[in-house]
């Protein structure tokens, strides 16, 4: 089992991609069944529509995926900087 910062960063990027794909599918499904969601929202004023394909939850998941993506990219960037610093050191 490999344990390195690059491995961790790539795993975070892969997880973010999966989360974004799932959120995009949920948003698409909610837009295809938009009439029922809109009816639910007007029936219960002041509350977000509920259901499996809630576009609000999917949007939050999409923002979380963006944060994971940024964190994974930062991990890889910092690992590259650390490796570069180690290579530039004189013994």
Secondary structure, 3 states (H helix, E strand, C coil): CCCCHHHHHHHHHHHHHHHHHHHHHHHHHHHHCHHHHHHHHHHCCCCCCCCCCCHHHHHHHHHHHHHHHHHHHHHHHHHHHHHHHHHHCCC
